[in-house]
Amino acid sequence: MTCVQCGKCAKVCEANAITQNPKGVYMINKKLCTGCGKCKEVCPFGVLVKEPEMPTSSKCIACGICVKACPMEVLEIVEK
């Protein structure tokens, strides 16, 4: 599941690590992210991920890297 760009995560980010780029995509700046997990808590779609062993939060931005890397070729990005 990919992010629908609602911006709720950016509103709760006290470190201002989540900003919207010119194309309207909310991006996480890993250098600014403190790993507090508030963005994960507020995400209504469960798209944001914050694993205990990882220092920062992350989310799918439909960049396609996983599609290219999938050895079984079962992933694709579909625009609705």
mmCIF file of the N, C-alpha and C atoms, coordinates in Angstrom:
data_MODEL
# 
_entry.id   MODEL 
# 
loop_
_atom_site.group_PDB 
_atom_site.id 
_atom_site.type_symbol 
_atom_site.label_atom_id 
_atom_site.label_alt_id 
_atom_site.label_comp_id 
_atom_site.label_asym_id 
_atom_site.label_entity_id 
_atom_site.label_seq_id 
_atom_site.pdbx_PDB_ins_code 
_atom_site.Cartn_x 
_atom_site.Cartn_y 
_atom_site.Cartn_z 
_atom_site.occupancy 
_atom_site.B_iso_or_equiv 
_atom_site.pdbx_formal_charge 
_atom_site.auth_seq_id 
_atom_site.auth_comp_id 
_atom_site.auth_asym_id 
_atom_site.auth_atom_id 
_atom_site.pdbx_PDB_model_num 
ATOM 1   N N  . MET A 1 1  ? 0.846  -1.181  0.000   1.00 0.00 ? 1  MET A N  1 
ATOM 2   C CA . MET A 1 1  ? 0.000  0.000   0.000   1.00 0.00 ? 1  MET A CA 1 
ATOM 3   C C  . MET A 1 1  ? 0.886  1.237   0.000   1.00 0.00 ? 1  MET A C  1 
ATOM 4   N N  . THR A 1 2  ? 0.506  2.200   -0.779  1.00 0.00 ? 2  THR A N  1 
ATOM 5   C CA . THR A 1 2  ? 1.290  3.433   -0.841  1.00 0.00 ? 2  THR A CA 1 
ATOM 6   C C  . THR A 1 2  ? 0.584  4.572   -0.127  1.00 0.00 ? 2  THR A C  1 
ATOM 7   N N  . CYS A 1 3  ? 1.341  5.569   0.172   1.00 0.00 ? 3  CYS A N  1 
ATOM 8   C CA . CYS A 1 3  ? 0.850  6.749   0.876   1.00 0.00 ? 3  CYS A CA 1 
ATOM 9   C C  . CYS A 1 3  ? -0.115 7.534   -0.022  1.00 0.00 ? 3  CYS A C  1 
ATOM 10  N N  . VAL A 1 4  ? -1.219 8.001   0.564   1.00 0.00 ? 4  VAL A N  1 
ATOM 11  C CA . VAL A 1 4  ? -2.192 8.799   -0.194  1.00 0.00 ? 4  VAL A CA 1 
ATOM 12  C C  . VAL A 1 4  ? -1.916 10.303  -0.066  1.00 0.00 ? 4  VAL A C  1 
ATOM 13  N N  . GLN A 1 5  ? -0.826 10.648  0.589   1.00 0.00 ? 5  GLN A N  1 
ATOM 14  C CA . GLN A 1 5  ? -0.365 12.029  0.724   1.00 0.00 ? 5  GLN A CA 1 
ATOM 15  C C  . GLN A 1 5  ? -1.339 12.922  1.483   1.00 0.00 ? 5  GLN A C  1 
ATOM 16  N N  . CYS A 1 6  ? -1.913 12.403  2.568   1.00 0.00 ? 6  CYS A N  1 
ATOM 17  C CA . CYS A 1 6  ? -2.857 13.201  3.365   1.00 0.00 ? 6  CYS A CA 1 
ATOM 18  C C  . CYS A 1 6  ? -2.160 14.269  4.200   1.00 0.00 ? 6  CYS A C  1 
ATOM 19  N N  . GLY A 1 7  ? -0.883 14.053  4.542   1.00 0.00 ? 7  GLY A N  1 
ATOM 20  C CA . GLY A 1 7  ? -0.114 15.050  5.276   1.00 0.00 ? 7  GLY A CA 1 
ATOM 21  C C  . GLY A 1 7  ? -0.248 15.011  6.779   1.00 0.00 ? 7  GLY A C  1 
ATOM 22  N N  . LYS A 1 8  ? -1.014 14.075  7.314   1.00 0.00 ? 8  LYS A N  1 
ATOM 23  C CA . LYS A 1 8  ? -1.184 14.004  8.772   1.00 0.00 ? 8  LYS A CA 1 
ATOM 24  C C  . LYS A 1 8  ? 0.140  13.741  9.479   1.00 0.00 ? 8  LYS A C  1 
ATOM 25  N N  . CYS A 1 9  ? 1.000  12.953  8.852   1.00 0.00 ? 9  CYS A N  1 
ATOM 26  C CA . CYS A 1 9  ? 2.300  12.641  9.437   1.00 0.00 ? 9  CYS A CA 1 
ATOM 27  C C  . CYS A 1 9  ? 3.163  13.903  9.578   1.00 0.00 ? 9  CYS A C  1 
ATOM 28  N N  . ALA A 1 10 ? 3.126  14.754  8.566   1.00 0.00 ? 10 ALA A N  1 
ATOM 29  C CA . ALA A 1 10 ? 3.923  15.979  8.580   1.00 0.00 ? 10 ALA A CA 1 
ATOM 30  C C  . ALA A 1 10 ? 3.456  16.926  9.682   1.00 0.00 ? 10 ALA A C  1 
ATOM 31  N N  . LYS A 1 11 ? 2.160  16.933  9.945   1.00 0.00 ? 11 LYS A N  1 
ATOM 32  C CA . LYS A 1 11 ? 1.614  17.827  10.964  1.00 0.00 ? 11 LYS A CA 1 
ATOM 33  C C  . LYS A 1 11 ? 2.062  17.453  12.367  1.00 0.00 ? 11 LYS A C  1 
ATOM 34  N N  . VAL A 1 12 ? 2.297  16.161  12.627  1.00 0.00 ? 12 VAL A N  1 
ATOM 35  C CA . VAL A 1 12 ? 2.695  15.733  13.969  1.00 0.00 ? 12 VAL A CA 1 
ATOM 36  C C  . VAL A 1 12 ? 4.207  15.611  14.146  1.00 0.00 ? 12 VAL A C  1 
ATOM 37  N N  . CYS A 1 13 ? 4.955  15.757  13.073  1.00 0.00 ? 13 CYS A N  1 
ATOM 38  C CA . CYS A 1 13 ? 6.412  15.609  13.145  1.00 0.00 ? 13 CYS A CA 1 
ATOM 39  C C  . CYS A 1 13 ? 7.035  16.845  13.784  1.00 0.00 ? 13 CYS A C  1 
ATOM 40  N N  . GLU A 1 14 ? 7.482  16.682  15.043  1.00 0.00 ? 14 GLU A N  1 
ATOM 41  C CA . GLU A 1 14 ? 8.078  17.799  15.778  1.00 0.00 ? 14 GLU A CA 1 
ATOM 42  C C  . GLU A 1 14 ? 9.461  18.180  15.256  1.00 0.00 ? 14 GLU A C  1 
ATOM 43  N N  . ALA A 1 15 ? 10.109 17.264  14.541  1.00 0.00 ? 15 ALA A N  1 
ATOM 44  C CA . ALA A 1 15 ? 11.444 17.532  13.998  1.00 0.00 ? 15 ALA A CA 1 
ATOM 45  C C  . ALA A 1 15 ? 11.387 18.147  12.602  1.00 0.00 ? 15 ALA A C  1 
ATOM 46  N N  . ASN A 1 16 ? 10.183 18.325  12.070  1.00 0.00 ? 16 ASN A N  1 
ATOM 47  C CA . ASN A 1 16 ? 9.997  18.839  10.704  1.00 0.00 ? 16 ASN A CA 1 
ATOM 48  C C  . ASN A 1 16 ? 10.748 17.992  9.681   1.00 0.00 ? 16 ASN A C  1 
ATOM 49  N N  . ALA A 1 17 ? 10.780 16.684  9.929   1.00 0.00 ? 17 ALA A N  1 
ATOM 50  C CA . ALA A 1 17 ? 11.485 15.763  9.040   1.00 0.00 ? 17 ALA A CA 1 
ATOM 51  C C  . ALA A 1 17 ? 10.627 15.326  7.862   1.00 0.00 ? 17 ALA A C  1 
ATOM 52  N N  . ILE A 1 18 ? 9.328  15.587  7.918   1.00 0.00 ? 18 ILE A N  1 
ATOM 53  C CA . ILE A 1 18 ? 8.431  15.179  6.836   1.00 0.00 ? 18 ILE A CA 1 
ATOM 54  C C  . ILE A 1 18 ? 7.913  16.428  6.133   1.00 0.00 ? 18 ILE A C  1 
ATOM 55  N N  . THR A 1 19 ? 8.299  16.541  4.867   1.00 0.00 ? 19 THR A N  1 
ATOM 56  C CA . THR A 1 19 ? 7.896  17.706  4.089   1.00 0.00 ? 19 THR A CA 1 
ATOM 57  C C  . THR A 1 19 ? 7.366  17.257  2.732   1.00 0.00 ? 19 THR A C  1 
ATOM 58  N N  . GLN A 1 20 ? 6.601  18.128  2.115   1.00 0.00 ? 20 GLN A N  1 
ATOM 59  C CA . GLN A 1 20 ? 6.002  17.827  0.816   1.00 0.00 ? 20 GLN A CA 1 
ATOM 60  C C  . GLN A 1 20 ? 6.887  18.396  -0.291  1.00 0.00 ? 20 GLN A C  1 
ATOM 61  N N  . ASN A 1 21 ? 7.243  17.543  -1.256  1.00 0.00 ? 21 ASN A N  1 
ATOM 62  C CA . ASN A 1 21 ? 8.074  18.020  -2.358  1.00 0.00 ? 21 ASN A CA 1 
ATOM 63  C C  . ASN A 1 21 ? 7.201  18.704  -3.416  1.00 0.00 ? 21 ASN A C  1 
ATOM 64  N N  . PRO A 1 22 ? 7.791  19.309  -4.431  1.00 0.00 ? 22 PRO A N  1 
ATOM 65  C CA . PRO A 1 22 ? 7.007  20.031  -5.455  1.00 0.00 ? 22 PRO A CA 1 
ATOM 66  C C  . PRO A 1 22 ? 5.975  19.166  -6.192  1.00 0.00 ? 22 PRO A C  1 
ATOM 67  N N  . LYS A 1 23 ? 6.179  17.851  -6.217  1.00 0.00 ? 23 LYS A N  1 
ATOM 68  C CA . LYS A 1 23 ? 5.225  16.962  -6.875  1.00 0.00 ? 23 LYS A CA 1 
ATOM 69  C C  . LYS A 1 23 ? 4.095  16.541  -5.948  1.00 0.00 ? 23 LYS A C  1 
ATOM 70  N N  . GLY A 1 24 ? 4.110  17.031  -4.694  1.00 0.00 ? 24 GLY A N  1 
ATOM 71  C CA . GLY A 1 24 ? 3.051  16.719  -3.748  1.00 0.00 ? 24 GLY A CA 1 
ATOM 72  C C  . GLY A 1 24 ? 3.285  15.480  -2.910  1.00 0.00 ? 24 GLY A C  1 
ATOM 73  N N  . VAL A 1 25 ? 4.484  14.904  -2.996  1.00 0.00 ? 25 VAL A N  1 
ATOM 74  C CA . VAL A 1 25 ? 4.804  13.688  -2.250  1.00 0.00 ? 25 VAL A CA 1 
ATOM 75  C C  . VAL A 1 25 ? 5.443  14.053  -0.920  1.00 0.00 ? 25 VAL A C  1 
ATOM 76  N N  . TYR A 1 26 ? 4.908  13.495  0.168   1.00 0.00 ? 26 TYR A N  1 
ATOM 77  C CA . TYR A 1 26 ? 5.495  13.710  1.486   1.00 0.00 ? 26 TYR A CA 1 
ATOM 78  C C  . TYR A 1 26 ? 6.690  12.790  1.650   1.00 0.00 ? 26 TYR A C  1 
ATOM 79  N N  . MET A 1 27 ? 7.830  13.393  1.929   1.00 0.00 ? 27 MET A N  1 
ATOM 80  C CA . MET A 1 27 ? 9.093  12.673  2.038   1.00 0.00 ? 27 MET A CA 1 
ATOM 81  C C  . MET A 1 27 ? 9.613  12.775  3.475   1.00 0.00 ? 27 MET A C  1 
ATOM 82  N N  . ILE A 1 28 ? 10.320 11.721  3.916   1.00 0.00 ? 28 ILE A N  1 
ATOM 83  C CA . ILE A 1 28 ? 10.919 11.717  5.245   1.00 0.00 ? 28 ILE A CA 1 
ATOM 84  C C  . ILE A 1 28 ? 12.412 11.979  5.104   1.00 0.00 ? 28 ILE A C  1 
ATOM 85  N N  . ASN A 1 29 ? 12.874 13.047  5.729   1.00 0.00 ? 29 ASN A N  1 
ATOM 86  C CA . ASN A 1 29 ? 14.293 13.362  5.737   1.00 0.00 ? 29 ASN A CA 1 
ATOM 87  C C  . ASN A 1 29 ? 14.930 12.539  6.856   1.00 0.00 ? 29 ASN A C  1 
ATOM 88  N N  . LYS A 1 30 ? 15.679 11.505  6.485   1.00 0.00 ? 30 LYS A N  1 
ATOM 89  C CA . LYS A 1 30 ? 16.269 10.583  7.458   1.00 0.00 ? 30 LYS A CA 1 
ATOM 90  C C  . LYS A 1 30 ? 17.269 11.276  8.376   1.00 0.00 ? 30 LYS A C  1 
ATOM 91  N N  . LYS A 1 31 ? 17.861 12.379  7.924   1.00 0.00 ? 31 LYS A N  1 
ATOM 92  C CA . LYS A 1 31 ? 18.821 13.107  8.760   1.00 0.00 ? 31 LYS A CA 1 
ATOM 93  C C  . LYS A 1 31 ? 18.128 13.886  9.863   1.00 0.00 ? 31 LYS A C  1 
ATOM 94  N N  . LEU A 1 32 ? 16.878 14.284  9.630   1.00 0.00 ? 32 LEU A N  1 
ATOM 95  C CA . LEU A 1 32 ? 16.130 15.052  10.629  1.00 0.00 ? 32 LEU A CA 1 
ATOM 96  C C  . LEU A 1 32 ? 15.235 14.177  11.505  1.00 0.00 ? 32 LEU A C  1 
ATOM 97  N N  . CYS A 1 33 ? 14.852 13.006  11.002  1.00 0.00 ? 33 CYS A N  1 
ATOM 98  C CA . CYS A 1 33 ? 13.934 12.119  11.730  1.00 0.00 ? 33 CYS A CA 1 
ATOM 99  C C  . CYS A 1 33 ? 14.567 11.647  13.033  1.00 0.00 ? 33 CYS A C  1 
ATOM 100 N N  . THR A 1 34 ? 13.830 11.802  14.130  1.00 0.00 ? 34 THR A N  1 
ATOM 101 C CA . THR A 1 34 ? 14.323 11.368  15.445  1.00 0.00 ? 34 THR A CA 1 
ATOM 102 C C  . THR A 1 34 ? 13.878 9.952   15.779  1.00 0.00 ? 34 THR A C  1 
ATOM 103 N N  . GLY A 1 35 ? 12.994 9.387   14.961  1.00 0.00 ? 35 GLY A N  1 
ATOM 104 C CA . GLY A 1 35 ? 12.525 8.025   15.206  1.00 0.00 ? 35 GLY A CA 1 
ATOM 105 C C  . GLY A 1 35 ? 11.505 7.912   16.325  1.00 0.00 ? 35 GLY A C  1 
ATOM 106 N N  . CYS A 1 36 ? 10.802 8.996   16.624  1.00 0.00 ? 36 CYS A N  1 
ATOM 107 C CA . CYS A 1 36 ? 9.838  8.989   17.730  1.00 0.00 ? 36 CYS A CA 1 
ATOM 108 C C  . CYS A 1 36 ? 8.615  8.115   17.442  1.00 0.00 ? 36 CYS A C  1 
ATOM 109 N N  . GLY A 1 37 ? 8.268  7.941   16.163  1.00 0.00 ? 37 GLY A N  1 
ATOM 110 C CA . GLY A 1 37 ? 7.150  7.093   15.786  1.00 0.00 ? 37 GLY A CA 1 
ATOM 111 C C  . GLY A 1 37 ? 5.782  7.750   15.802  1.00 0.00 ? 37 GLY A C  1 
ATOM 112 N N  . LYS A 1 38 ? 5.728  9.051   16.074  1.00 0.00 ? 38 LYS A N  1 
ATOM 113 C CA . LYS A 1 38 ? 4.431  9.743   16.094  1.00 0.00 ? 38 LYS A CA 1 
ATOM 114 C C  . LYS A 1 38 ? 3.740  9.707   14.738  1.00 0.00 ? 38 LYS A C  1 
ATOM 115 N N  . CYS A 1 39 ? 4.521  9.743   13.666  1.00 0.00 ? 39 CYS A N  1 
ATOM 116 C CA . CYS A 1 39 ? 3.948  9.690   12.325  1.00 0.00 ? 39 CYS A CA 1 
ATOM 117 C C  . CYS A 1 39 ? 3.261  8.352   12.088  1.00 0.00 ? 39 CYS A C  1 
ATOM 118 N N  . LYS A 1 40 ? 3.861  7.294   12.574  1.00 0.00 ? 40 LYS A N  1 
ATOM 119 C CA . LYS A 1 40 ? 3.271  5.959   12.443  1.00 0.00 ? 40 LYS A CA 1 
ATOM 120 C C  . LYS A 1 40 ? 1.950  5.886   13.204  1.00 0.00 ? 40 LYS A C  1 
ATOM 121 N N  . GLU A 1 41 ? 1.918  6.459   14.384  1.00 0.00 ? 41 GLU A N  1 
ATOM 122 C CA . GLU A 1 41 ? 0.721  6.435   15.221  1.00 0.00 ? 41 GLU A CA 1 
ATOM 123 C C  . GLU A 1 41 ? -0.451 7.159   14.565  1.00 0.00 ? 41 GLU A C  1 
ATOM 124 N N  . VAL A 1 42 ? -0.172 8.250   13.861  1.00 0.00 ? 42 VAL A N  1 
ATOM 125 C CA . VAL A 1 42 ? -1.243 9.085   13.304  1.00 0.00 ? 42 VAL A CA 1 
ATOM 126 C C  . VAL A 1 42 ? -1.662 8.668   11.894  1.00 0.00 ? 42 VAL A C  1 
ATOM 127 N N  . CYS A 1 43 ? -0.882 7.843   11.228  1.00 0.00 ? 43 CYS A N  1 
ATOM 128 C CA . CYS A 1 43 ? -1.190 7.458   9.844   1.00 0.00 ? 43 CYS A CA 1 
ATOM 129 C C  . CYS A 1 43 ? -2.486 6.639   9.792   1.00 0.00 ? 43 CYS A C  1 
ATOM 130 N N  . PRO A 1 44 ? -3.532 7.165   9.139   1.00 0.00 ? 44 PRO A N  1 
ATOM 131 C CA . PRO A 1 44 ? -4.822 6.469   9.107   1.00 0.00 ? 44 PRO A CA 1 
ATOM 132 C C  . PRO A 1 44 ? -4.834 5.214   8.233   1.00 0.00 ? 44 PRO A C  1 
ATOM 133 N N  . PHE A 1 45 ? -3.799 5.044   7.416   1.00 0.00 ? 45 PHE A N  1 
ATOM 134 C CA . PHE A 1 45 ? -3.764 3.905   6.503   1.00 0.00 ? 45 PHE A CA 1 
ATOM 135 C C  . PHE A 1 45 ? -2.701 2.866   6.861   1.00 0.00 ? 45 PHE A C  1 
ATOM 136 N N  . GLY A 1 46 ? -1.954 3.123   7.920   1.00 0.00 ? 46 GLY A N  1 
ATOM 137 C CA . GLY A 1 46 ? -0.924 2.187   8.344   1.00 0.00 ? 46 GLY A CA 1 
ATOM 138 C C  . GLY A 1 46 ? 0.226  2.060   7.365   1.00 0.00 ? 46 GLY A C  1 
ATOM 139 N N  . VAL A 1 47 ? 0.485  3.111   6.621   1.00 0.00 ? 47 VAL A N  1 
ATOM 140 C CA . VAL A 1 47 ? 1.519  3.085   5.595   1.00 0.00 ? 47 VAL A CA 1 
ATOM 141 C C  . VAL A 1 47 ? 2.915  3.316   6.185   1.00 0.00 ? 47 VAL A C  1 
ATOM 142 N N  . LEU A 1 48 ? 2.990  4.156   7.198   1.00 0.00 ? 48 LEU A N  1 
ATOM 143 C CA . LEU A 1 48 ? 4.290  4.446   7.799   1.00 0.00 ? 48 LEU A CA 1 
ATOM 144 C C  . LEU A 1 48 ? 4.763  3.277   8.643   1.00 0.00 ? 48 LEU A C  1 
ATOM 145 N N  . VAL A 1 49 ? 6.059  3.036   8.574   1.00 0.00 ? 49 VAL A N  1 
ATOM 146 C CA . VAL A 1 49 ? 6.673  1.922   9.288   1.00 0.00 ? 49 VAL A CA 1 
ATOM 147 C C  . VAL A 1 49 ? 7.759  2.468   10.204  1.00 0.00 ? 49 VAL A C  1 
ATOM 148 N N  . LYS A 1 50 ? 7.763  1.989   11.435  1.00 0.00 ? 50 LYS A N  1 
ATOM 149 C CA . LYS A 1 50 ? 8.841  2.330   12.367  1.00 0.00 ? 50 LYS A CA 1 
ATOM 150 C C  . LYS A 1 50 ? 9.148  1.084   13.175  1.00 0.00 ? 50 LYS A C  1 
ATOM 151 N N  . GLU A 1 51 ? 10.155 0.362   12.742  1.00 0.00 ? 51 GLU A N  1 
ATOM 152 C CA . GLU A 1 51 ? 10.568 -0.854  13.427  1.00 0.00 ? 51 GLU A CA 1 
ATOM 153 C C  . GLU A 1 51 ? 11.521 -0.492  14.561  1.00 0.00 ? 51 GLU A C  1 
ATOM 154 N N  . PRO A 1 52 ? 11.436 -1.187  15.696  1.00 0.00 ? 52 PRO A N  1 
ATOM 155 C CA . PRO A 1 52 ? 12.302 -0.870  16.843  1.00 0.00 ? 52 PRO A CA 1 
ATOM 156 C C  . PRO A 1 52 ? 13.802 -0.870  16.510  1.00 0.00 ? 52 PRO A C  1 
ATOM 157 N N  . GLU A 1 53 ? 14.218 -1.756  15.616  1.00 0.00 ? 53 GLU A N  1 
ATOM 158 C CA . GLU A 1 53 ? 15.643 -1.830  15.287  1.00 0.00 ? 53 GLU A CA 1 
ATOM 159 C C  . GLU A 1 53 ? 16.098 -0.788  14.258  1.00 0.00 ? 53 GLU A C  1 
ATOM 160 N N  . MET A 1 54 ? 15.149 -0.060  13.692  1.00 0.00 ? 54 MET A N  1 
ATOM 161 C CA . MET A 1 54 ? 15.481 0.968   12.705  1.00 0.00 ? 54 MET A CA 1 
ATOM 162 C C  . MET A 1 54 ? 15.468 2.347   13.367  1.00 0.00 ? 54 MET A C  1 
ATOM 163 N N  . PRO A 1 55 ? 16.438 3.206   13.025  1.00 0.00 ? 55 PRO A N  1 
ATOM 164 C CA . PRO A 1 55 ? 16.517 4.516   13.672  1.00 0.00 ? 55 PRO A CA 1 
ATOM 165 C C  . PRO A 1 55 ? 15.479 5.534   13.198  1.00 0.00 ? 55 PRO A C  1 
ATOM 166 N N  . THR A 1 56 ? 14.896 5.313   12.004  1.00 0.00 ? 56 THR A N  1 
ATOM 167 C CA . THR A 1 56 ? 13.956 6.289   11.462  1.00 0.00 ? 56 THR A CA 1 
ATOM 168 C C  . THR A 1 56 ? 12.703 5.612   10.905  1.00 0.00 ? 56 THR A C  1 
ATOM 169 N N  . SER A 1 57 ? 11.688 6.406   10.682  1.00 0.00 ? 57 SER A N  1 
ATOM 170 C CA . SER A 1 57 ? 10.458 5.925   10.057  1.00 0.00 ? 57 SER A CA 1 
ATOM 171 C C  . SER A 1 57 ? 10.649 5.865   8.550   1.00 0.00 ? 57 SER A C  1 
ATOM 172 N N  . SER A 1 58 ? 9.784  5.101   7.874   1.00 0.00 ? 58 SER A N  1 
ATOM 173 C CA . SER A 1 58 ? 9.834  5.042   6.418   1.00 0.00 ? 58 SER A CA 1 
ATOM 174 C C  . SER A 1 58 ? 8.446  4.731   5.868   1.00 0.00 ? 58 SER A C  1 
ATOM 175 N N  . LYS A 1 59 ? 8.277  4.941   4.556   1.00 0.00 ? 59 LYS A N  1 
ATOM 176 C CA . LYS A 1 59 ? 7.012  4.647   3.896   1.00 0.00 ? 59 LYS A CA 1 
ATOM 177 C C  . LYS A 1 59 ? 7.239  4.470   2.412   1.00 0.00 ? 59 LYS A C  1 
ATOM 178 N N  . CYS A 1 60 ? 6.326  3.811   1.775   1.00 0.00 ? 60 CYS A N  1 
ATOM 179 C CA . CYS A 1 60 ? 6.398  3.623   0.331   1.00 0.00 ? 60 CYS A CA 1 
ATOM 180 C C  . CYS A 1 60 ? 6.024  4.931   -0.365  1.00 0.00 ? 60 CYS A C  1 
ATOM 181 N N  . ILE A 1 61 ? 6.847  5.322   -1.331  1.00 0.00 ? 61 ILE A N  1 
ATOM 182 C CA . ILE A 1 61 ? 6.541  6.521   -2.112  1.00 0.00 ? 61 ILE A CA 1 
ATOM 183 C C  . ILE A 1 61 ? 6.359  6.171   -3.586  1.00 0.00 ? 61 ILE A C  1 
ATOM 184 N N  . ALA A 1 62 ? 6.156  4.889   -3.855  1.00 0.00 ? 62 ALA A N  1 
ATOM 185 C CA . ALA A 1 62 ? 5.931  4.388   -5.215  1.00 0.00 ? 62 ALA A CA 1 
ATOM 186 C C  . ALA A 1 62 ? 7.066  4.752   -6.165  1.00 0.00 ? 62 ALA A C  1 
ATOM 187 N N  . CYS A 1 63 ? 8.296  4.607   -5.684  1.00 0.00 ? 63 CYS A N  1 
ATOM 188 C CA . CYS A 1 63 ? 9.458  4.926   -6.524  1.00 0.00 ? 63 CYS A CA 1 
ATOM 189 C C  . CYS A 1 63 ? 9.797  3.794   -7.485  1.00 0.00 ? 63 CYS A C  1 
ATOM 190 N N  . GLY A 1 64 ? 9.372  2.570   -7.159  1.00 0.00 ? 64 GLY A N  1 
ATOM 191 C CA . GLY A 1 64 ? 9.592  1.446   -8.053  1.00 0.00 ? 64 GLY A CA 1 
ATOM 192 C C  . GLY A 1 64 ? 10.828 0.611   -7.790  1.00 0.00 ? 64 GLY A C  1 
ATOM 193 N N  . ILE A 1 65 ? 11.624 0.964   -6.795  1.00 0.00 ? 65 ILE A N  1 
ATOM 194 C CA . ILE A 1 65 ? 12.841 0.203   -6.515  1.00 0.00 ? 65 ILE A CA 1 
ATOM 195 C C  . ILE A 1 65 ? 12.511 -1.248  -6.161  1.00 0.00 ? 65 ILE A C  1 
ATOM 196 N N  . CYS A 1 66 ? 11.482 -1.457  -5.372  1.00 0.00 ? 66 CYS A N  1 
ATOM 197 C CA . CYS A 1 66 ? 11.125 -2.830  -4.984  1.00 0.00 ? 66 CYS A CA 1 
ATOM 198 C C  . CYS A 1 66 ? 10.654 -3.644  -6.190  1.00 0.00 ? 66 CYS A C  1 
ATOM 199 N N  . VAL A 1 67 ? 9.990  -2.979  -7.122  1.00 0.00 ? 67 VAL A N  1 
ATOM 200 C CA . VAL A 1 67 ? 9.523  -3.664  -8.339  1.00 0.00 ? 67 VAL A CA 1 
ATOM 201 C C  . VAL A 1 67 ? 10.720 -4.177  -9.135  1.00 0.00 ? 67 VAL A C  1 
ATOM 202 N N  . LYS A 1 68 ? 11.712 -3.326  -9.290  1.00 0.00 ? 68 LYS A N  1 
ATOM 203 C CA . LYS A 1 68 ? 12.911 -3.709  -10.046 1.00 0.00 ? 68 LYS A CA 1 
ATOM 204 C C  . LYS A 1 68 ? 13.716 -4.784  -9.318  1.00 0.00 ? 68 LYS A C  1 
ATOM 205 N N  . ALA A 1 69 ? 13.699 -4.750  -7.978  1.00 0.00 ? 69 ALA A N  1 
ATOM 206 C CA . ALA A 1 69 ? 14.520 -5.670  -7.193  1.00 0.00 ? 69 ALA A CA 1 
ATOM 207 C C  . ALA A 1 69 ? 13.855 -7.017  -6.923  1.00 0.00 ? 69 ALA A C  1 
ATOM 208 N N  . CYS A 1 70 ? 12.560 -7.138  -7.150  1.00 0.00 ? 70 CYS A N  1 
ATOM 209 C CA . CYS A 1 70 ? 11.836 -8.368  -6.825  1.00 0.00 ? 70 CYS A CA 1 
ATOM 210 C C  . CYS A 1 70 ? 12.315 -9.524  -7.707  1.00 0.00 ? 70 CYS A C  1 
ATOM 211 N N  . PRO A 1 71 ? 12.922 -10.551 -7.102  1.00 0.00 ? 71 PRO A N  1 
ATOM 212 C CA . PRO A 1 71 ? 13.435 -11.671 -7.904  1.00 0.00 ? 71 PRO A CA 1 
ATOM 213 C C  . PRO A 1 71 ? 12.335 -12.523 -8.546  1.00 0.00 ? 71 PRO A C  1 
ATOM 214 N N  . MET A 1 72 ? 11.145 -12.474 -7.994  1.00 0.00 ? 72 MET A N  1 
ATOM 215 C CA . MET A 1 72 ? 10.032 -13.265 -8.531  1.00 0.00 ? 72 MET A CA 1 
ATOM 216 C C  . MET A 1 72 ? 9.196  -12.479 -9.545  1.00 0.00 ? 72 MET A C  1 
ATOM 217 N N  . GLU A 1 73 ? 9.490  -11.215 -9.721  1.00 0.00 ? 73 GLU A N  1 
ATOM 218 C CA . GLU A 1 73 ? 8.792  -10.336 -10.655 1.00 0.00 ? 73 GLU A CA 1 
ATOM 219 C C  . GLU A 1 73 ? 7.268  -10.341 -10.438 1.00 0.00 ? 73 GLU A C  1 
ATOM 220 N N  . VAL A 1 74 ? 6.873  -10.266 -9.152  1.00 0.00 ? 74 VAL A N  1 
ATOM 221 C CA . VAL A 1 74 ? 5.447  -10.283 -8.835  1.00 0.00 ? 74 VAL A CA 1 
ATOM 222 C C  . VAL A 1 74 ? 4.926  -8.905  -8.397  1.00 0.00 ? 74 VAL A C  1 
ATOM 223 N N  . LEU A 1 75 ? 5.797  -7.930  -8.302  1.00 0.00 ? 75 LEU A N  1 
ATOM 224 C CA . LEU A 1 75 ? 5.380  -6.591  -7.883  1.00 0.00 ? 75 LEU A CA 1 
ATOM 225 C C  . LEU A 1 75 ? 5.224  -5.671  -9.080  1.00 0.00 ? 75 LEU A C  1 
ATOM 226 N N  . GLU A 1 76 ? 4.282  -4.762  -8.966  1.00 0.00 ? 76 GLU A N  1 
ATOM 227 C CA . GLU A 1 76 ? 4.118  -3.737  -9.987  1.00 0.00 ? 76 GLU A CA 1 
ATOM 228 C C  . GLU A 1 76 ? 3.489  -2.512  -9.354  1.00 0.00 ? 76 GLU A C  1 
ATOM 229 N N  . ILE A 1 77 ? 3.693  -1.383  -9.975  1.00 0.00 ? 77 ILE A N  1 
ATOM 230 C CA . ILE A 1 77 ? 3.054  -0.159  -9.529  1.00 0.00 ? 77 ILE A CA 1 
ATOM 231 C C  . ILE A 1 77 ? 1.934  0.135   -10.520 1.00 0.00 ? 77 ILE A C  1 
ATOM 232 N N  . VAL A 1 78 ? 0.717  0.240   -9.984  1.00 0.00 ? 78 VAL A N  1 
ATOM 233 C CA . VAL A 1 78 ? -0.440 0.484   -10.806 1.00 0.00 ? 78 VAL A CA 1 
ATOM 234 C C  . VAL A 1 78 ? -1.043 1.814   -10.422 1.00 0.00 ? 78 VAL A C  1 
ATOM 235 N N  . GLU A 1 79 ? -1.228 2.681   -11.373 1.00 0.00 ? 79 GLU A N  1 
ATOM 236 C CA . GLU A 1 79 ? -1.830 3.974   -11.122 1.00 0.00 ? 79 GLU A CA 1 
ATOM 237 C C  . GLU A 1 79 ? -3.324 3.874   -11.307 1.00 0.00 ? 79 GLU A C  1 
ATOM 238 N N  . LYS A 1 80 ? -4.072 4.327   -10.317 1.00 0.00 ? 80 LYS A N  1 
ATOM 239 C CA . LYS A 1 80 ? -5.543 4.268   -10.392 1.00 0.00 ? 80 LYS A CA 1 
ATOM 240 C C  . LYS A 1 80 ? -6.116 5.572   -10.857 1.00 0.00 ? 80 LYS A C  1 
# 
